Amino acid sequence: MSEKEQVIEMISAMSDKVSIDDILEEILFRLDVEKGLQDLDSGHSVSHEVARKRFEKCL
């Protein structure tokens, strides 16, 4: 299924009262998830412990 077909299917499954903002938010969310999955597949991730240490530095 093409990306265009996936977007059409996603929008078709949404309520008829959905706003353009909601549609865009869902598209961006799905893009972020897809990018994250690709990063994981290509080994671009950090362990939970490393993430925790980085987060603690921000606090």
N, C-alpha and C positions, 0 to 999 in steps of 0.2 A: 504494500500500500504506500502510495506517495505521501510526502509530508502534507501536501495540500489536502489530500483525501483524509488524512488523520485529523487535520484541523477542522475540516467540514464535519466529520463524524463527532468530534469533541463538542463542537458548537451545537450540532443537532441534538445531542444528549442533554443539553442545558435547558433550563426553563425558558419559555418564550419571553419572559419579562427580564431576562438577563441584560445587564448593561454592557456597553462597550468596554468600560473599565474592568468589569469582571472577566470578560473574555480575554482581554490583554493580560490581566493578572494570571489567569490560568495558563495562557501560552508561555509567559515568562517563567512561571513555576515549572512547567514541564521541560522547558529548555534548560533550566538550572539543574533539574534532576538528571536529565540526559547527560549534561556535561559532567556532573559528579560521577555518574556511572562510568563514563568513558575514562575519567581520571583514575578511578579505581582499577578498571581493566588494564590500564597502561602503567600501573604501579605508582601513580602520583598521589600517594596518600601518606598520612602519618599515623603512628600508633596512638591509641587512646592516651597513653602516658605523656607522649610528646605534646599532644593537643592540650592536655590538662596543664602542663607546665607553661605553655604559651599563653593560655588563658589566664593563669594566675598572675603572669607579669602585667596583664592589662588592669588588674584590680589593684 
